């Protein structure tokens, strides 16, 4: 969220043109999605086939 706000502020101030800004936003989005997908992975040292262990 902070990275997106920083990029929007830079664009607002004219420091970031539209095409690089769009690419930066896509990179931020991919990073956030990959980070969120980590929640689907089992915790280290846990056996997903044996819940409660």
N, C-alpha and C positions, 0 to 999 in steps of 0.2 A: 504494500500500500504506500509506504513511504517513497519507494523508488518511483512509482507511478506519479505521485504528487510532485516529486522533484523534476521529473521529465516534463510534466504539464507546466510547471512554473518556468522551466527553461524555455519551453516553446512559447509561453505567454510573453516572456521578455525578449523573444527573438533570437535566443541563443541556440535553438534547435529547429531546423527546418522540417517540413512535414514528412518527407521520405525517411530520413534517418530516425525521426521521432516515431514513425510507425514501426520501423524495424526494432527499435529499442523497446517499444511497448510489447511487441510480439515476444521478444526475448524475456521480458519481465513476466509475461503471462505464462510462458512455458516453464519458467523457473518456479512460479507459484503452483502450477498444476503438478509438476514433479514432486515438489515438497508435500503437497496434499496427498499424493498417492502413497507416500511413505506410511501413512496411517493404515493402509491396507496390508502392509507387511507384518508378519509376526515379529514379536520382540526378540532380540538376540537371546539365544539360549533357551527359547521356548519351543516346544514341539507342537506344531499346529494340529497334529493328529491325536494329541493327548491333552484335551482341554482340562484346565484345573491343575496341571502339574507345573 
